[in-house]
Amino acid sequence: MPASRLRSCLEERGFIRLDPDPEDARAKRVMLTEAGRARREAAITAVMGDLSRIWDHTGVTPEALLPGLRSLRTALDTSREKGRR
């Protein structure tokens, strides 16, 4: 599904809203609504059982994954910021 269609679907369902970007009048910021936050929490809860079983089976803890996930997030944020310039 193209990103624009996904965004439209999420907006139509009330999970996100588009706010003006105060730094760039041409851009919009995608923000979660209260309904979007509730749906995100429900999704996290739904997968936690499966993730717990995986962690138990492999012996890998969520804490062990955090440094790598933080590095990935930083790299993605940096890449996204470079794309805005």
DAFENSUL-V9050 format. One record per residue. N is the residue number from 1. RES is the residue in one small letter. SS is DSSP state (2 for helix, 1 for strand, 0 for the rest). OMEGA is omega in whole degrees, -180 to 180 (* if undefined). Layout:
N RES SS OMEGA
N RES SS OMEGA
This chain:
1 m 0 178
2 p 0 -178
3 a 2 -179
4 s 2 178
5 r 2 177
6 l 2 178
7 r 2 179
8 s 2 179
9 c 2 -180
10 l 2 179
11 e 2 179
12 e 2 -180
13 r 0 177
14 g 0 -179
15 f 0 179
16 i 1 170
17 r 1 178
18 l 1 177
19 d 1 175
20 p 1 175
21 d 1 -177
22 p 0 -179
23 e 0 -177
24 d 1 -176
25 a 1 180
26 r 1 -172
27 a 1 175
28 k 1 174
29 r 1 179
30 v 1 -177
31 m 1 174
32 l 1 172
33 t 0 175
34 e 2 178
35 a 2 178
36 g 2 177
37 r 2 179
38 a 2 179
39 r 2 177
40 r 2 179
41 e 2 178
42 a 2 179
43 a 2 179
44 i 2 179
45 t 2 -178
46 a 2 -177
47 v 2 -176
48 m 2 178
49 g 2 179
50 d 2 180
51 l 2 179
52 s 2 178
53 r 2 178
54 i 2 -180
55 w 2 179
56 d 2 -177
57 h 2 -175
58 t 2 -176
59 g 0 178
60 v 0 179
61 t 0 176
62 p 2 -179
63 e 2 179
64 a 2 -179
65 l 2 -173
66 l 2 -179
67 p 2 179
68 g 2 179
69 l 2 177
70 r 2 178
71 s 2 178
72 l 2 180
73 r 2 179
74 t 2 179
75 a 2 179
76 l 2 178
77 d 2 180
78 t 2 180
79 s 2 -180
80 r 2 180
81 e 2 178
82 k 2 179
83 g 2 180
84 r 2 -175
85 r 0 *
